Each structure stands twice: as structure tokens, then as C-alpha cells.
Amino acid sequence: MTKYKPNALSEQSESKGWDTSYEWKAVTLLGLGFGLVGLDRWIIAPLFPFMLADLGLNLQDQGNIIGALGLAWGVFAVFSGRLSDAIGHRKVLIPAVFLFSVLSGASGLATGFASLFAVRLLMGVMEGSYCPTSFTATAAASRPSRRGFLQGLQQCGFALFGLALGPIIATQLLQVVPSWRWVFLTASIPGLIVGVLLYAVLREPAETQGGRMVGAVEQGGKWTDVFKSRNIVLSMGGLFCAMTCVFVLGAMVPNYLLDYLKLSPTQMGFVMSGLGFGGFVGQFGVPGLSDLFGRRVMAVLGFLGAAVFVYLLKNTGANPPVLFALLFMVSFCCLGNIALITGPISTESAPPGLISSAIGMVVGAGEIFGGGVAPIIAGTVAQRYGIENILWVAMSGVVLGVVVSVFLRETAPRKVGVARHAAVAAG
């Protein structure tokens, strides 16, 4: 069993004179960047019903396009996490923001399946590059006693902009722009602004107080060392389970609401926003609660809650307020667990010097299978057996997640009482 020694600096001594100005600037900008990742990734879901006829696509094509982005995201999260440990955060994060914004706009120029597939695949490369490094940069900026809350706060923009506001933005813009193509072009602009601001503000881990405490400034060993941590291996499985639920619902539920429950487009946009608003609250709420009650117990409760609410969702008819509430709660639990697993659990369980590598490995596994393969499976199920059966795919993910999360080791600072917590999580 491998153990990692905690950093000798105590939380109390490191907290003196903490640079809260940089802490909040960095978390805000990194959070806005990740929020725009969510918007650019998910604004396509409510637009798909309007794009299918124009581009000659079917439900299987829809699942494949969503899945391609997830697969590319997962593969490049693994490589970019290791790269940023070696060359620094700025050289990865800033180009990624600019490029995924440009590619999001290019989605509006697609003429068929092949061009849309290629653009979304390249988007996945850039967004996968941004993801794990931004989580580590947030940890390096964060005071340990609120690390879980701030890492969750940084991630919650993904749900707010992508899954909550995205359907509303998309359906409202369709009322004032000539076609769905202009929605993509309009949504790409804010990312360019955030890229400029990150260039001006973002520091490398060695220039931050938190970077020393989480081991982000130490020289890492082999990237395979991340597999020596039991929590990292379990987190890979746990993230796959949570993302299977979220990404199947996010990709396919708009069609379920329109085609099976016969809601109007406006009602669909309202109901789908519940997935985003719930995730927004859950992504800082669940990690924040884990600062108090522990990482493991919140992960178990999150998966249990998600399973219950997916079951209720499957047995609810065309009742928009109830559907909204159920999607809100599913997302609160699932996206809350995604933030918990990829944020504080992975950060606190990683070997010194390999934090971005570990987060990249966790995100990569979750994206490849949960964000990539699961939507493809859901598209096949919808095409062959009916759109209503996609909810069984989502249910299977969270039920398995309960089993996986039971075996996690606790790493929360309040529970283990040290400044660096990997010793508890490893082995």
C-alpha cells in the first residue's frame, strides 16, 4: 500500500495573509471559462430538433455527434493534464479557451453530418484540454478550508450556462435570429473575452499559496503513479457512472419531451433548464457540504438520490412543473457528484506533482465512457426501442455509482486533519 506524506506546512500557517483577491479573481474567471465550455457544448441539444431536418440527421446521428465530443474530451483530458503538470497552466488554458470558442461558432457553418461531426470532435479536444487544468488551477488558488466549495463553484458554471441557461438562450434566440446557425455564432463571442481576461490574471501554481499545499508545484513522477491511489481508480468509475446519467439526459431528453410527451418547444426549454439549475446548485452545494460532512458520505448520498429521482422522472407524464423539479433534483445529485469527484476527491487523492494528471485521468475515463459511449448507446436505444427507454440507461449509471462510492476513502481536511490529504486516500 502506497502512502504519500502530507506537506509539512499546516493549513493554519498557510492561511495567514491569504491572497483572497487573486483567489476570487482566478476562481471567477476559471468558472466563467468552464461555464462557457458548458454553454458551447450543450446549446446544441435544444437546437437538435430544429437541425435534424436541415442537415438530414436522425437520432443515431445525434447520439454519435454528442458522443464524439465526449470521446475527444476524454482522450485529451488525459494528455493535457499531464502536459500542464510539465509546462504550466497558462500554456494550456488560454489557447484552449480561444479555440473552443471559435469552434463553437463554426458549428453554425456545418452543412451535414460529416462537417458537424468534425467540428464537434475538435471542440472536444479543446474543452478536454481546458477541463482538468482549470480544476487544478482553482485548487492552487483556493484556501484549503474552502477548497471543495470553490472547486465546486468553479465547476457550477458548466451547469448554469450549459444546461440551465443554454436551452433558454437557444429557444429565445431562435425567436430573433434568422436560423439556428446564428445561435452558435452568437454564443461563441463571450469565450474570446474570457480568454483575454485569463491572460491578464492567471498565475502558475508556483506563484500561489494553494499550489504549494496541494503539491501542484512539486516535480511529479511517472503518470502511471496515479493508479497507486485507490481513490483515483474509484473516481474514474464513479465519474463514468455520474456522467452516464447526466449526459444521456442532456443529449436525449429534449427529444423525449417533444416527441414522446408532446410538450411544446417553449415547455421543453423550461423543463430542460431544470437540469442546469439543479446542477448549478449541486456543483457547489455537494462539494461544499462535503467540506463539512466528508467526501465519501456525500458521494453515496448523491448517487442514491439520483437513482430515486430518475425513477420518478420515468413515471411522470406531461407535467412541466413536476418534470422541471425532478430534473432539478437528478442534476443536483449527479452534477454535484461530478464536481465532488473531479474536484476535491481527485485533488486530495493525487500523488504530489501529478494533480492535473490525476484529474485528467479521472475526467478522461468519465468522458470517454459516460460522455462518449453512453450517449451513443442511448441513441441506439432511442432509434431501435423508443426514446422513452433512454431513462433506463441513465438509471443504470447511478445505481452502479452507489456501489462504487461506498469504497472511497475519506480525504476532507475537517475529517483527516492534515494540510495535504493524499495519505488517507492512497493505497
URMO-V850044 format. One record per pair of residues at least 24 apart in sequence whose ideal C-beta (glycine too) atoms are under 8 Angstrom apart, sorted by the first residue. I is the first residue (numbers start at 1). J is the second residue. Records with the same first field share a line. If there is no record, write none. Layout:
I=J + J
//
This chain:
1=426 + 427
2=228 + 229 + 426 + 427
3=423 + 426 + 427
4=351 + 352 + 420 + 422 + 423 + 426
5=423
6=418 + 419 + 420 + 421 + 422 + 423
7=212 + 213 + 215 + 419 + 420
9=212 + 213 + 419
10=419
11=144 + 145 + 213 + 413 + 419
14=144 + 209 + 210 + 212 + 213 + 419
15=143 + 144 + 145
18=143 + 209
19=208 + 209
20=143
22=141 + 201 + 203 + 208
23=141 + 142 + 143 + 150 + 210
25=201
26=137 + 138 + 141 + 201 + 202 + 203
27=138 + 141 + 142 + 150 + 153 + 154
29=194 + 197 + 198 + 201 + 202
30=93 + 134 + 137 + 138 + 141 + 154 + 198 + 202
31=138 + 153 + 154 + 155 + 156 + 157
32=157 + 190 + 194
33=93 + 97 + 130 + 134 + 157 + 191 + 194 + 195 + 198
34=130 + 131 + 134 + 154 + 155 + 157 + 158
35=157 + 158 + 160 + 161 + 162
36=97 + 100 + 101 + 157 + 161 + 190 + 191 + 194
37=100 + 127 + 130 + 131 + 158 + 162
38=157 + 158 + 159 + 160 + 161 + 162 + 163 + 166
39=161 + 162 + 165 + 166 + 169 + 187 + 190
40=100 + 101 + 103 + 104 + 123 + 127 + 162 + 187 + 188 + 191
41=69 + 123 + 127 + 162
42=162 + 163 + 166 + 250
43=104 + 162 + 166 + 169 + 170 + 183 + 184 + 187
44=107 + 120 + 184
45=166 + 167 + 250 + 251 + 254 + 272
46=166 + 167 + 170 + 171 + 254 + 268 + 269 + 272
47=170 + 174 + 180 + 183 + 184
48=254 + 255
49=254 + 255 + 258 + 265
50=174 + 180
51=180
54=179 + 180
55=110 + 111 + 112 + 113 + 116
56=112 + 113
57=113
58=383
59=252 + 255 + 379 + 382 + 383 + 387
60=379 + 380 + 382 + 383
61=113 + 379
62=251 + 252 + 255 + 379
63=251 + 252 + 375 + 376 + 377 + 378 + 379 + 380 + 382
64=117 + 376 + 379
65=113 + 116 + 117 + 120
66=120 + 247 + 251 + 375 + 379
67=371 + 372 + 373 + 374 + 375 + 376 + 379
68=117 + 120 + 121 + 124 + 372
69=120 + 121 + 123 + 124 + 127 + 371 + 372
70=124 + 247 + 367 + 368 + 370 + 371 + 372 + 373 + 375
71=124 + 367 + 368 + 371 + 372 + 373
72=121 + 122 + 123 + 124 + 125 + 128
73=124 + 125 + 127 + 128 + 131 + 363 + 367 + 371 + 372
74=128 + 363 + 364 + 365 + 366 + 367 + 368 + 369 + 371 + 372
75=128 + 364 + 368
76=124 + 125 + 126 + 128 + 129 + 364
77=128 + 129 + 131 + 132 + 359 + 360 + 363 + 364 + 367
78=360 + 361 + 363 + 364
79=360
80=128 + 129 + 130 + 132 + 133 + 356 + 360
81=132 + 133 + 136 + 356 + 357 + 358 + 359 + 360 + 361 + 363 + 364
82=223 + 356 + 357 + 360
84=132 + 133 + 136 + 356
85=220 + 353 + 354 + 355 + 356 + 357
88=204
89=133 + 136 + 137 + 140 + 202 + 204 + 205 + 356
90=199 + 202 + 204
92=129 + 130 + 133
93=130 + 133 + 134 + 137 + 198 + 202
94=195 + 198 + 199 + 202
96=126 + 127 + 129 + 130 + 133
97=130 + 191 + 194 + 195 + 198
98=191 + 192 + 195
99=126
100=126 + 127 + 130 + 191
101=188 + 189 + 190 + 191 + 192 + 195
102=188 + 192
104=184 + 187 + 188 + 191
105=184 + 185 + 187 + 188 + 189
106=184
107=184
108=180 + 181 + 182 + 183 + 184 + 185
109=181
128=363 + 364 + 367
131=342 + 359 + 360 + 363
132=342 + 356 + 359 + 360 + 362 + 363
133=356 + 360
135=342 + 343 + 346 + 347 + 356 + 359
136=205 + 214 + 216 + 347 + 355 + 356 + 359
137=202 + 205
138=343
139=210 + 214 + 216 + 343 + 347 + 355
140=205 + 208 + 210 + 211 + 214 + 216
141=203 + 208 + 210
142=210
143=209 + 210
144=210 + 213 + 413 + 419
145=291 + 413
146=291
147=210 + 214 + 291 + 343 + 344 + 347 + 413
148=287 + 288 + 290 + 291 + 295 + 340 + 343 + 344 + 412
149=284 + 287 + 288 + 291
151=287 + 339 + 343 + 344 + 347
152=283 + 284 + 285 + 286 + 287 + 288 + 336 + 339 + 340 + 343
153=283 + 284
154=343
155=283 + 284 + 338 + 339 + 342 + 343
156=279 + 280 + 281 + 282 + 283 + 284 + 335 + 339
157=280
158=279 + 283 + 335
159=275 + 276 + 277 + 278 + 279 + 280 + 282 + 283 + 331 + 335
160=276 + 277 + 279 + 280
161=276
162=276
163=250 + 272 + 273 + 275 + 276 + 279 + 280 + 331 + 335
164=273 + 274 + 275 + 276 + 277 + 279 + 280
165=273 + 276
166=276
167=254 + 268 + 269 + 270 + 272 + 273 + 276
168=269 + 270 + 273
170=269
171=265 + 266 + 268 + 269
213=419 + 420
214=347 + 348 + 355 + 420
215=350 + 351 + 352 + 353 + 355 + 420 + 422
216=353 + 355 + 356
217=353
218=352 + 353
219=353
220=351 + 352 + 353 + 354 + 357
221=351 + 353 + 354
223=354 + 357 + 361
225=351 + 354
226=350 + 351 + 354 + 357 + 358 + 361
227=361
228=351 + 426 + 427
229=349 + 350 + 351 + 358 + 422 + 425 + 426 + 427
230=349 + 407 + 409 + 425 + 426 + 427
231=345 + 346 + 348 + 349 + 408 + 409 + 411 + 425 + 426
232=346 + 349 + 350 + 358 + 361 + 362 + 425
234=404 + 405 + 407 + 408
235=341 + 342 + 345 + 346 + 349 + 362 + 408
236=361 + 362 + 365 + 366
237=365 + 400 + 404
238=299 + 337 + 341 + 401 + 404 + 405 + 408
239=338 + 341 + 342 + 362 + 363 + 365 + 366 + 370
240=365 + 366 + 369 + 370 + 397
241=303 + 370 + 397 + 398 + 400 + 401 + 404
242=302 + 303 + 306 + 334 + 335 + 337 + 338 + 341 + 366 + 370 + 397 + 398 + 401
243=338 + 366 + 367 + 369 + 370 + 371 + 374 + 397
244=369 + 370 + 374 + 393 + 394 + 396 + 397 + 398
245=306 + 310 + 330 + 334 + 394 + 395 + 397 + 398 + 401
246=275 + 279 + 331 + 334 + 335 + 338 + 370
247=370 + 371 + 374 + 375
248=374 + 375 + 378 + 390 + 393 + 394 + 397
249=275 + 327 + 330 + 331 + 390 + 394
250=275
251=375 + 378 + 379
252=375 + 378 + 379 + 382 + 387 + 390
253=327 + 390
255=382 + 387
256=387 + 388 + 390 + 391
257=323
259=387
260=386 + 387 + 388
261=317 + 318 + 323
262=318
263=318 + 320
267=320
270=320 + 324
271=320 + 323 + 324 + 327
272=327
273=324
274=323 + 324 + 325 + 326 + 327 + 328 + 331
275=327 + 328 + 330 + 331
276=331
277=328 + 331
278=327 + 328 + 329 + 330 + 331 + 332 + 335
279=331 + 332 + 334 + 335 + 336
281=332
282=331 + 332 + 333 + 334 + 335 + 336 + 337 + 339
283=335 + 336 + 338 + 339
284=339
285=332 + 336
286=332 + 333 + 336 + 337 + 339 + 340
287=336 + 339 + 340 + 343 + 344
290=340 + 344 + 412
291=344 + 412 + 413 + 414
292=414
294=410 + 412 + 414 + 415
295=340 + 344 + 345 + 348 + 408 + 410 + 411 + 412
296=405 + 406 + 408 + 409 + 410
298=336 + 337 + 340
299=337 + 340 + 341 + 345 + 405 + 408
300=402 + 405 + 406
301=333
302=333 + 334 + 336 + 337 + 340 + 401 + 405
303=333 + 337 + 398 + 399 + 401 + 402 + 405
304=402
305=329 + 332 + 333
306=330 + 333 + 334 + 337 + 398 + 401
307=395 + 398 + 399 + 402
309=333
310=391 + 394 + 395 + 398
311=395
313=391
314=388 + 391 + 392 + 395
330=394
333=398
334=398
337=401 + 405
338=366
341=366
342=366
344=411 + 412
345=408 + 411 + 425
348=411 + 412 + 420 + 421 + 422 + 425
349=409 + 411 + 421 + 422 + 425 + 426
350=422
351=422 + 426
352=420 + 422
370=397
//
